[in-house]
Amino acid sequence: MNKLKVMLCAACTLILVGIGTSVRADSSHFAGPYIAIQAGPAGLAIDGAQNGGADGINANTTASAGAAVIVAGAEVGYAIPIGASLVLDIGASIIDGAASVRTETTDTAADPNVKAVISDFVTYYVAPTIVLSDTASLYFKYGATQANVRVVGDVNDPGAIHGTVMAVGTRTVLPSGIFIRAEAGYTDYDNITTQGKGTDIAATTKYHADPEVAYGMISLGFRF
């Protein structure tokens, strides 16, 4: 994950440098509202911990988990030309799907299965874009994202989580307005934190999870 973040930061630097050196192209070919559908692979990594417990035995445990899935979604946005070779893309996307993490409590009086299900991923972003030609562009994306978290077990619902997204990608637009976008990115979410309700799992038993996502995405859309 750290290597991916370094690569994204380096790509952002190259884009900013390229603003002054890119081919003088017509940014209007990329401007305007658009809609798209998207799909691609995503890798979820979660570092989790459980602290406390009624029995005091092995009260502090940690675990890491990972999973690779195919996700799909949709996006809508508006690209604003701010120069002959620069466009500011503002949009939102939603990913349909869910990922889960399961932990086993050390509280001997508890149901051993506690699961957090993360779903309904929504992202709002801005993407400075360099127009390389009348059909091709390169962009860096930065956004804010949120997801719903539902827990299964005698624990409190932690509610929604928030995070940040960084990505780089290319966008190819055809004369008809159809475009293809290829993107690679990284999402870092805030910690998921919850604790027992005190019925089956002691209120002193707390759970923490730090989810991160690396993804690749192909979008097919239409610029109006």
VOGU-3710 file (C-alpha; in Angstrom, 3 decimals, decimal comma):
1> mnklkvmlca> 0,000/0,000/0,000  2,811/2,458/0,854  4,465/1,886/-2,528  1,156/2,617/-4,266  0,762/5,896/-2,365  4,298/6,963/-3,357  3,524/6,142/-7,001  0,309/8,190/-6,882  2,122/11,194/-5,397  4,815/10,918/-8,062
11> actlilvgig> 2,145/10,768/-10,763  0,548/13,924/-9,362  3,908/15,702/-9,604  4,317/14,605/-13,219  0,853/15,907/-14,055  1,603/19,321/-12,550  4,896/19,498/-14,447  3,163/18,378/-17,610  0,693/21,266/-17,514  3,334/23,534/-18,980
21> tsvradsshf> 4,672/21,057/-21,510  1,624/19,163/-22,849  0,495/19,387/-26,459  -1,742/22,351/-27,096  -5,056/20,561/-27,593  -8,712/21,507/-27,496  -9,941/20,896/-23,945  -13,548/21,382/-25,071  -13,475/17,800/-26,369  -13,469/16,675/-22,711
31> agpyiaiqag> -15,714/19,361/-21,224  -19,302/19,016/-20,112  -21,470/16,621/-18,095  -20,981/12,875/-18,287  -22,226/9,568/-16,925  -20,440/6,216/-16,795  -20,557/2,671/-15,539  -17,418/1,083/-14,082  -16,023/-2,243/-12,982  -12,718/-3,722/-11,880
41> paglaidgaq> -10,742/-5,596/-9,223  -10,254/-4,302/-5,676  -8,031/-5,546/-2,880  -9,164/-4,963/0,706  -6,669/-5,052/3,578  -7,776/-4,754/7,211  -5,653/-4,575/10,352  -7,838/-5,337/13,362  -7,530/-5,540/17,130  -9,616/-6,587/20,109
51> nggadginan> -8,916/-5,156/23,548  -10,354/-6,043/26,911  -12,754/-8,781/27,937  -14,564/-10,043/30,984  -12,263/-12,996/31,636  -8,960/-11,117/31,328  -7,367/-14,008/29,407  -5,641/-13,082/26,132  -7,437/-9,785/26,458  -5,486/-8,057/23,694
61> ttasagaavi> -5,319/-9,625/20,241  -4,512/-8,364/16,739  -5,181/-9,758/13,286  -4,809/-8,879/9,624  -7,060/-9,951/6,786  -7,220/-9,419/3,049  -9,546/-10,168/0,172  -9,707/-9,562/-3,593  -13,077/-8,936/-5,230  -14,593/-7,600/-8,460
71> vagaevgyai> -16,682/-4,486/-7,900  -19,012/-2,465/-10,117  -20,648/0,916/-9,909  -21,596/4,157/-11,637  -20,402/7,735/-11,720  -21,623/11,145/-12,795  -19,666/14,353/-13,186  -18,905/17,583/-14,961  -15,606/18,513/-16,622  -14,805/22,245/-16,658
81> pigaslvldi> -12,218/23,554/-19,138  -9,817/26,014/-17,480  -7,329/26,324/-20,308  -6,451/24,941/-23,707  -4,853/21,844/-22,174  -6,325/21,684/-18,665  -9,696/20,466/-17,405  -11,053/20,268/-13,854  -13,233/17,196/-13,446  -15,737/17,229/-10,552
91> gasiidgaas> -17,845/14,147/-9,902  -19,264/11,443/-7,691  -19,300/7,660/-7,866  -21,037/4,829/-6,043  -19,765/1,269/-5,808  -22,226/-1,569/-5,288  -20,890/-4,387/-3,128  -19,796/-5,285/0,374  -16,719/-6,482/2,239  -16,613/-7,993/5,712
101> vrtettdtaa> -14,191/-8,690/8,531  -14,779/-11,218/11,295  -13,133/-11,386/14,730  -13,308/-13,787/17,656  -13,617/-12,302/21,105  -11,588/-13,612/24,037  -14,571/-13,036/26,300  -15,594/-16,608/27,216  -19,159/-15,530/27,959  -19,639/-14,116/24,496
111> dpnvkavisd> -20,790/-15,255/21,110  -17,399/-15,841/19,427  -18,421/-14,346/16,106  -18,426/-10,576/15,611  -18,554/-9,354/12,027  -18,442/-5,896/10,461  -19,878/-5,532/6,944  -18,759/-2,491/4,904  -21,011/-1,513/1,984  -22,443/1,319/-0,145
121> fvtyyvapti> -19,186/3,065/-1,060  -19,771/6,667/-2,164  -16,983/8,997/-3,341  -16,930/12,708/-4,216  -13,860/13,820/-6,136  -11,973/16,439/-8,101  -9,583/15,436/-10,868  -7,187/17,939/-12,483  -6,733/16,687/-16,041  -4,080/17,343/-18,691
131> vlsdtaslyf> -5,376/17,160/-22,260  -2,684/15,373/-24,261  -4,522/15,395/-27,591  -8,036/15,819/-28,937  -8,875/12,308/-27,742  -6,512/11,489/-24,831  -5,981/12,921/-21,345  -4,180/12,108/-18,092  -5,552/12,951/-14,640  -4,913/12,812/-10,906
141> kygatqanvr> -7,938/12,258/-8,661  -8,382/13,258/-5,030  -11,631/12,624/-3,196  -13,560/12,080/-0,003  -15,343/8,768/0,456  -17,760/7,200/2,901  -19,272/3,764/3,469  -21,894/2,208/5,711  -20,846/-0,262/8,411  -23,202/-2,873/9,823
151> vvgdvndpga> -22,129/-5,120/12,687  -23,350/-8,611/13,511  -23,081/-9,668/17,149  -23,627/-8,173/20,606  -21,754/-4,972/19,763  -22,722/-1,366/19,120  -23,246/-0,136/15,567  -20,274/2,120/14,663  -22,175/3,942/11,904  -20,600/5,231/8,698
161> ihgtvmavgt> -16,869/5,516/8,092  -15,042/8,120/6,023  -11,767/8,225/4,163  -9,731/9,708/1,318  -9,107/8,515/-2,235  -6,067/9,102/-4,458  -5,901/7,824/-8,023  -4,304/8,334/-11,421  -5,797/7,478/-14,760  -6,296/8,121/-18,448
171> rtvlpsgifi> -9,406/9,106/-20,338  -9,966/8,551/-24,057  -12,891/10,355/-25,693  -14,300/9,415/-29,097  -15,934/11,985/-31,440  -19,324/10,457/-30,607  -18,907/11,433/-26,934  -18,299/7,871/-25,747  -15,245/7,660/-23,511  -13,152/5,016/-21,776
181> raeagytdyd> -11,413/5,705/-18,475  -8,692/3,487/-16,948  -7,835/4,214/-13,307  -5,695/2,868/-10,474  -6,207/4,145/-6,953  -5,922/3,788/-3,203  -8,496/4,444/-0,457  -7,583/4,915/3,197  -10,572/4,724/5,562  -10,806/5,892/9,161
191> nittqgkgtd> -10,772/3,228/11,850  -13,888/1,203/12,586  -14,392/1,230/16,346  -17,055/-0,551/18,391  -17,540/-2,285/21,748  -19,726/-4,877/23,412  -23,246/-3,974/24,488  -22,835/-5,792/27,796  -25,372/-8,582/27,215  -23,274/-11,340/25,667
201> iaattkyhad> -20,092/-9,350/25,158  -18,754/-7,209/27,990  -18,819/-3,443/27,468  -15,089/-3,474/28,239  -14,443/-5,532/25,080  -13,556/-3,166/22,242  -12,909/-3,818/18,558  -10,850/-1,763/16,107  -10,284/-2,227/12,378  -8,349/-0,105/9,875
211> pevaygmisl> -9,548/-0,820/6,292  -7,563/0,116/3,167  -8,441/-0,545/-0,464  -6,295/-0,653/-3,612  -8,231/-0,883/-6,853  -8,160/-0,797/-10,636  -11,190/0,428/-12,539  -12,356/0,608/-16,152  -15,190/3,030/-16,909  -17,323/3,271/-20,032
221> gfrf> -19,290/6,453/-20,312  -20,826/9,176/-22,418  -20,016/12,896/-22,481  -23,023/15,049/-23,342
//
